[in-house]
Amino acid sequence: MFFNAKDFTVRNSSGKKEKFEYSQNSVQIENAVSTYGIQLDDGRNYQINFPKSNDESMGIIKDENGNPIYTIGRKDFVKHEDIFKFN
């Protein structure tokens, strides 16, 4: 998954790239934890949550009901356990 300012690209299991355009439709910051709402051009809504305060290097993409569906990292692949491990 590769994010740009107005779109992102996903490589599916067969290796084909799919591009999705989106717009940001909300921002919530609570206790220095950021969550951004995005809406795809086809109407689907997602939340991009950065659960570590003041750290947007790794996060979770959630569906519109708040269920986690993907983990994301700026540099490397990140597992769910990596995001929530104790330091």
Long-range contacts (C-beta under 8 A, 24 or more apart in sequence): 1-70, 1-72, 3-72, 48-72, 51-83, 51-84, 52-83, 58-82, 58-83, 59-83
